[in-house]
C-alpha cells in the first residue's frame, strides 16, 4: 500500500503544477485587474502605473507566476488586495472552519441517508417502491440548488418563520452561553445544509441503488442465498461492500466541493465561509485570494482522488 500511495503522490505533483499554471493564466486573461476596480470608485486611481508597480502587476505574467510559486514554496500566500489588507492565510483560516463543518456535516448526513435508501430500494427493484423513490430522486437531481434555496427561504423562513434567512448568529448571541450559541448556529445552518444535500443525496442514492441491483445478480449472491443466508446478511455483508465501489469515487470527488459547492449556498445565505470568500475575491479581482483558493481546491481534488484510490485498494486488492 505504501508504494501504491507514493506512486499516486508523485504522479499528482506535475498535474498540480499544470493546474496552477492554467489557473494563473486564465485569471489574468479576464478583463481588468485590482486597480481597475479601484478606478471605478476613484477615477484618479484608474490605470495608475505606480499602483500597478506596487502590486507587481506591471511585470510579465511568467515573472508574476514564478514570484507567486516562490512565495508558495515558502508557505506565503501574500496579502489580500481587498481594502482590509489582511494576510491570505488569515482570511482562509477564518473562513475554513464554517465551510468544513457545513460540507463534512452535510456529507455525513448524505451517507447516513443515501446508503440505506439505495439498499432498501435495490432489495425489491422495478416495483412500486422503486418507481416512487426513483421519481423523487430524479426530482432532487433536477432541481437547481439556487431555486431550492430561494424556495426554502420563502417557505421555511418567511411563511412558517421556522429558520433564519441569513447569517450565522443572531443579534447579541455573543453574550449567550456556549450551548445557546451552538443551538443558534445550528439553527442558522439548518436550511443551507438541508438545501445543499438534496442533489448529493439523490445522486448517491441512485448510485447505491444501481450498484446494488447489479451486484445482487451475481453468482456469489445466488450461492449465498442457496446456502440459507438471511436476506439482511446477503444485502449488507455480501453485496454492499462491492456495491460501494462506485460510491467511493463520488465521495473522493466531493472534497473539492468543499470550496466550489459552497459558493452558491454561502453567498445566498450570507455565511462567512470559503465559498463566500471566493465569490467576494472574484468580484474584487483579489488575485492572491483567488489563487490560494484555486490551488487549495486543486489540491483537494488530487487528495480526493488519492483517497478514492486507497479505498478502492482496500475494497478490492486487485487495484494495486
Secondary structure as UniProt FT lines:
FT   HELIX           2..29
FT   HELIX           34..41
FT   HELIX           43..45
FT   TURN            46..47
FT   HELIX           49..55
FT   TURN            56..58
FT   HELIX           61..73
FT   TURN            74..75
FT   TURN            83..84
FT   HELIX           88..123
FT   TURN            124..126
FT   HELIX           128..142
FT   HELIX           145..152
FT   HELIX           153..159
FT   TURN            171..172
FT   HELIX           173..175
FT   HELIX           178..215
FT   TURN            216..217
FT   HELIX           219..226
FT   TURN            227..228
FT   HELIX           231..233
FT   HELIX           234..239
FT   HELIX           240..243
FT   HELIX           245..253
FT   TURN            254..256
FT   HELIX           257..260
FT   HELIX           262..268
FT   TURN            269..270
FT   HELIX           274..284
FT   HELIX           287..315
FT   HELIX           317..319
//
